[in-house]
Amino acid sequence: MDKTKLKSCPFCGGKAIISDGVTPRINGTAYMVICTVCHTMSNLYGTKRAAIKHWDRRVE
């Protein structure tokens, strides 16, 4: 299990988790970050690192 700490949701402040699944769009496993409270989702990424990087990249 990945122990990377994600920033909270930029919209509601809820806890975020990483979800993965197989998709033909990326030709294999894709990763996205989802808020467990308001269900905001990131785009699909080919790696966990990319999904986390894009989720956590914002001005605070």
N, C-alpha and C positions, 0 to 999 in steps of 0.2 A: 504494500500500500504506500502510495506517495504521501510523504509527511509535509509537503510544501504548504505553507500558510498563505492562503489567498486573502486579498483585501475584501472587506465587506462589500455588499452591493452598493453601487453608486446612487441608486434610486431610493431604496428603502432602508439601507444599512443592515440588511439581513445576511445570514451566513451563506457563503458560496461554496459549491462543491464542483469537482471535476467529474464529468460523465464521459463515457466512451462507447463507441459502437461502430459497426461496420457499415460503410457507405460506398456506393459506386462513385459518388462525386469526388472522393479523394482516392479512390482505388485501394481501399483497405480500411484500417481503423482510423477513426476520426475522434477528436476530443473537443469538448466544449465546456464552458463554465456556466453553471446554472445557480440562480439565487433560490434558496429553499423557502423563502417567504413570498416574494412577488413573482417568482418564476421567470425573471428576466434571463435571457440566454445570450451567450456570446456567439460569434460565428463558429464554423467548424474549422479545426486546424489539424494538421498532420501529426503533431507532437503535443504532449502535455506541456512541455516548456513553452511552446508558441502560444497555446491557449492561455496559460498563466500570464505570460508577458503582456499579451494584449488586454486581458482583463484588468491587470494591475496598473496599466499605463493610463494614468489620468491626472489631471491637476487637482491638488487638494487644497 
